Amino acid sequence: MDYGIKGQTVLIIGGARGIGYAAAELLAADGCNVALADINGEAAKASAHKLAASSGARTAGLKADVTDLEQVKAMMAAVEKDLGPLSVVVNCAAVLDDKLFADSGPADWKRMVDVCLYGPMNVIHAALPGMSARKYGRIICLASDSARIGQARLSYYAAAKAGVIALVKSVAQEAGKDGITLNVVSPGATNTELRQEREEGMRAQMGDEKYAKRVQTVLKMYPTRRIGEPVDIGAAIAFLASRNASWITGQVLSVNGGFVMP
Ligand SMILES: NC(=O)c1ccc[n+]([C@@H]2O[C@H](COP(=O)([O-])OP(=O)(O)OC[C@H]3O[C@@H](n4cnc5c(N)ncnc54)[C@H](O)[C@@H]3O)[C@@H](O)[C@H]2O)c1
């Protein structure tokens, strides 16, 4: 697909695997330079090599912890030195817990808010000055449909993700005059390692028989009768990164097989 941004530089944070990597594949195939940053620096480098080999794109893999503004700024400066000015920044970095709120505590909340809310704040704050100066930019943050409708056992994750939605809408109002769009992609259940790790925990707790019933119950909640694949979400990210999306800003795009229709 022609996204109209050939030769431009895209940074995907939390891009070593999962949804971020799926978006990277689409944008690299279209001729973008793609940097993958992740707290797991080795995985980011390995994924960047794999992406360069499969697409022929210029890529870079870097270590950065999204919770640390200085690390995020230094990482962005290194990407720009290597691959050129950032046109598109996507934040996919996240952690997940599976706990009743009553069983959770301040350490759980802090870890979640640090990654899933301060993380996007750091990313947006670091990306804005360069994009404003160049009068062009696309920023895409990942939230979750749990932020739109609430979800048991994901309370503080959902709360942090709801914060991302408010953050993106608000900054979109400030940055539009500088040619910068900010949007949120809000996935439903998607078959990535993040989800697989949580599901394995549930299977271990519930036992195989109960877990098999849970899988069927979940599928019935999806009108399309399947959960998402990373490329389903990656395609929405790539569209919002494209030239064609220049008049879309401050929006939340649920990509969820019809799970929620807010
Ligand atoms: N998979 C789903 O079902 C689902 C559903 C709703 C929303 N989402 C959201 O989509 C996004 C991508 O999810 P995914 O399923 O691809 O997850 P994933 O775990 O496969 O990928 C997330 C990446 O973020 C990295 N990361 C974690 N903490 C980090 C930090 N502090 N700094 C930098 N990188 C860090 C991880 O190492 C990992 O490579 C996340 O924001 C997630 O909340 C996923």
The ligand as a Gaussian input file, in Angstrom:
#p B3LYP/6-31G(d) Opt

LIG

0 1
 N       -2.450000      -7.299000      22.602000
 C       -3.617000      -6.864000      23.012000
 O       -4.573000      -7.643000      23.181000
 C       -3.840000      -5.396000      23.273000
 C       -5.142000      -4.962000      23.539000
 C       -5.358000      -3.615000      23.802000
 C       -4.305000      -2.725000      23.757000
 N       -3.038000      -3.158000      23.477000
 C       -1.980000      -2.157000      23.479000
 O       -1.250000      -2.228000      22.263000
 C        0.117000      -1.864000      22.504000
 C        1.043000      -2.952000      21.973000
 O        0.745000      -4.148000      22.666000
 P        1.337000      -5.563000      22.251000
 O        0.277000      -6.548000      22.551000
 O        1.973000      -5.499000      20.922000
 O        2.438000      -5.724000      23.409000
 P        3.893000      -6.418000      23.415000
 O        4.197000      -6.747000      24.843000
 O        3.969000      -7.518000      22.418000
 O        4.805000      -5.197000      22.960000
 C        5.037000      -4.132000      23.849000
 C        6.520000      -3.822000      23.856000
 O        6.727000      -2.770000      24.810000
 C        7.974000      -2.980000      25.415000
 N        8.052000      -2.241000      26.678000
 C        7.498000      -2.559000      27.876000
 N        7.834000      -1.656000      28.805000
 C        8.611000      -0.733000      28.175000
 C        9.280000       0.443000      28.615000
 N        9.233000       0.839000      29.895000
 N        9.985000       1.160000      27.709000
 C       10.068000       0.762000      26.422000
 N        9.474000      -0.361000      25.954000
 C        8.749000      -1.096000      26.829000
 C        8.056000      -4.483000      25.587000
 O        9.403000      -4.922000      25.790000
 C        7.428000      -4.993000      24.307000
 O        8.398000      -5.259000      23.306000
 C        0.232000      -1.641000      24.012000
 O        0.137000      -0.267000      24.284000
 C       -0.958000      -2.382000      24.584000
 O       -1.376000      -1.830000      25.817000
 C       -2.777000      -4.473000      23.235000

